[in-house]
């Protein structure tokens, strides 16, 4: 494998202090993202043919990164779009097609659909790739899988990679089972916990440093300034159509695995990842009816059917620092046909990265017993993670 080389434009800190109280919500004005530090990376782009992996979160203030680069005479020759598309207007799982950006005329090449890894043809005429996408800190959020394939393709095609880092809004804790090798998929590319506690820049270092690629690229990372892992970060723009606010982002790690069950998590409503239930559910009195919402929720589960269940806005879940297992146990207990609660295609196990969680739920294990089952692997993961931190930690 090619030797790893990182140029990191910032002082690196690793804190070994005890876990402090989580700070108040931080906003973009208080943290300088990698993209905003233009003087540090513009010289790297001069004279280069640049490809940009970006979406609607790739902003410098209120201006898109691509528009900013063009205004500074950078030769952007292609944009690569992840799940939900370049402008973030495709629903979860919807095919993202190739095309042209109507504003700039630049070709937009899809990395979500038949092609998830940039091909040599797609990379022809490019010298350097920029990756600038806001993550939410959960293993099954597919932007980090796109990151993996971009890094690998860059190495195989002798391209440099520039990663512009952004804060992790769920970066203040680590929880969940570590993915087992047999459950490797696009919703679980790496042997990390569900809530991994890394920024995109830190995960890049781990992916390369742990040799999880077929070949390692030359990577330049521009870290954030003013960010620490004990912060709660409020995103200035929704990272995907069904994560519209801070609460949905906070709840997402504890709710996404329900998409491998018969439970709706509010897709097709105004409260995605903030409510949950199914028709006839006796676990709660809140009711909702999913409907098709173009670009947000196409053919959502239980479309046009009245569902009852839980309104999670009434919880203090946004202050939690661990996955909430009680909802999974409650929904399983309330579902009348337990044999069919989990999807038959094994998607729940893929999302969890293991079959053990499903098996323990079926066996009637408590939340405490389930959590204890993954703690040894988390402790091992934490020792690996510390090597790649760019920011003061919460521990």
Steps between C-alpha positions, in 0.01 A plus 500: 500500500610850427657674799261725689574873494288756685537878495278629781470876528435541870637415839387153611374443854411178676350539847519224759300685764181363652178557310368855554142616482390541139518861393211707376407476132767655278417672173688550175604853598690360801687229306715552192443204271769372269325647197508850649879495532554581135848649539622159620387296203460732201874479422464121472239544226684746280556356154315177589201342332270449797214259570272580792305246707228716649135556577277773642701506825821604322470866589730787576264732683197509274691421180560153364861380492484440125381856435775634725768300320380620160495861622865452597590370152546139611453255213213282626446238230253265672273466802434161660165456674432267798164363615229769478684673213714808453226739613359258759162462332478120462331288763664216691593214271389684185720459194723802440557556130792657316435840351613862500473755774251754357671789676858438383469252213757274667446125447350331808594132532300274731663294773167360614337242280671246278837675550605572857875513441642750250618316190823577311286648221323731745838615635662563162630856478498556877812571708348544845175409679342714771269330751277742691178346637339536842472170687279423804725247674309174442658201324197435280487858364629436149714809447788328680468202267531741208809643673650150515453438129626846405820447698551157346435616144735796545781269611445262212506788251788698656288798600544722802210544744413812696261443792333811641390403849174585675381439860316182595162590657503161677872504570471520881443128563572151369247217512362195326637171371815502288426376149598139435679416175217285361266800516712730285272705276441854377328571834792349687835532325722513808552300823390788720208545745168641381588832667870533423596836652711619206486786253540434129866607526569269793323210333708562188812459711364178650395352165845564355699432816331166566553392136132446427557595135649303213750785461566815701483850347689815582254698712496859621260575785393849601366463857241725659606772740321550831342154509527242778327164534301606806307753291151457364503654154190647335515446125428808285328289230327163512749225404234292323127539426378301801728661759343847514615620843728443798259262672468268200880491468535416870238224477620355170761257644234347728229483231661407170511129584118505508517522121582130517175436689126549455512832688465838329734775618287775354618506139224663300404736784620840617684327786738242352721334762298669773197271519460125472230237483288274281128442437333381818802556722407500869834635622391863473209728415664732246358454148637584155427406139798473261451648153718517191720812506694545171873532559463412866302178545389299198254221583573514875410204723128493584419765241141627553463281813434638845787408733513536876803501724744738664562872459869524584490878517367450850816322614834644609673285237690797359697510825586128489855374465417141410279303262145465627414129511169531686314603185616191315393274784169682539413478131593133481287427804205691348517343154246215479679283241846476650616246245476772235611803704848495345531525121544168324785631283739536794514880473473545878815293549679699230411827669612369838809330357421185692222244554558503875284805571198349325556167672518662843179693440322178402640327811350769721829645621492833681650823369776468758588147387502603136722800565742292705544263205674761287701686766823292465518570128432868558790522744729341242371739233569799724869409522518498119296820468734701724780471244299694243341782698546855374309670782483494881295198604207460739698246709 
